[in-house]
């Protein structure tokens, strides 16, 4: 006689979380298992048994106490903390909490519907001495995001969206009436609307159909959508901007310092369209120089309380992807009225300095101006002047009623400012600034936005000239307000000292290449970091060491609380020089003018909130930019599948090694399961994979030969086959 099948018991999802919520809602009240079952809406024997068992576990952990037989009450304790959840791709998590030196480990079964980046409340178990803190998420305070990019899979009456983000551990259920004309297999943007208590997956709706996976524009839009970044302006914002009066008015000029007669020029990348800074140069009768740093007066057009200002604030930054710029301001402003184009009068906000031959500041002036740019240079053209002034052919031009050679005047200006910039840079380095000249990867694109070549952008004297004078303006504007008494609210760009633990980790990595850091004191750290960055230039490990050194630093951020800028070695620093592409610069312009007009100190809380938003948006934009570079690298490598490449091992993990190709900086992964000559295990201390039988070792920094195995544009994965170490194959 066949046996009856046992009825499968249903596990109650998020049971611990649900029970603790009941206790926390009424912390003075006692509950037995029946009352809890009733509140959870369950009455079957299996569910009651689960509740009884879980109550026993919570009691043994000290989360609740048994007041009398079968009746429990929450323990009044300080074991509940708040922090930010960071998930791993394995589904485990870590909560970053100011109350703990170490991050709180959260096993995957204790995540309780929290998602990566969420602000959460976590219950921390009482731990043994020297053990990492471990806990359980009990509530979600604030979702980091509710919109996700993924591929939709249609069924008859519903659909599921499988998110592209590998840290998103669940798919999203979408009712058929909420798919917004998406077809099976489309890439979509989906918004989570609800996550019912007993549902395994959150419920959502499609808010945008992005297109077919693998299509170039679909993938670029997906990158922007994944980070909540826009790719077009609302019609009403475009309309508002297009109606602005952008003409230069006589009555407005009268309110400004007129500097149209002073020799002025721009130096920018050759493909730039938004010129938000210009330099002016003239020799004074006393032998000193008057150098003006002139910045587009964006705040003249972008007024507080307008839809244009609201949109600029929400965006907070322009986003620079490999094939396009997503501007903070509509084109009529970013490439038109606010762009300091040659042979055009423009409203500007200026920092003007009188300097001597030793680059010492003798006088400073800040205020609104009107300027006229006489010439536009690409960096390459300015660099040619610096490198070889004798080959410049002058042209006779009449300027502002005076007959003289413009090019000779500009040559003199560029060469003088180059000399002064080098003095300022040397002074900055002497004061403890850190020199990060990281190589930038750029792509040559054809008309279809396909990468046909890779080149590296390096910083030369012309770049450093502009950099030093922009740093000067930013520093002096910040000091001008920051030193005033009584103290005034201002927007600073701060950079904290590096974390000792991160410096020790960097020390461990660079030791594999024969380098050392001196961690004795602040001055020793900065000088040895600079020495390290100089020593690796041009070597196979340069990009790896540069990247790791940057990661060891704290992140720069915007705030009203000034602590100085460690990396630049400035006591006061702000962002004043790029208001076309950064909203904090717009805030700085407004505050500076407000204080020049003898205004009272602005509300700190209001500006601190705006600073935090700007810092967050900057980080999202940086992530999108990195993802677009990764996407283009994979696209580039699709056409090189049969070629062997020399690479350097740039990362080692328990699931494989990352290899960066030396000639084009494209980074991909060799999965540990694909290395067939031995069984390899990860040795964390050696930063290596070690073969169990052969003891063969693939270590961080080793040069290896690889071949492209797989390119996945949709997931942005690049996989390599490992052919062996360089020395073994030569």
Order of alpha helices (4+ residues) and beta strands (2+ residues): alpha-alpha-alpha-beta-beta-beta-beta-beta-beta-beta-beta-beta-beta-beta-beta-alpha-alpha-alpha-beta-beta-beta-beta-alpha-alpha-beta-beta-beta-beta-beta-alpha-beta-beta-alpha-beta-beta-alpha-beta-alpha-alpha-alpha-beta-alpha-alpha-beta-beta-beta-beta-beta-beta-beta-beta-alpha
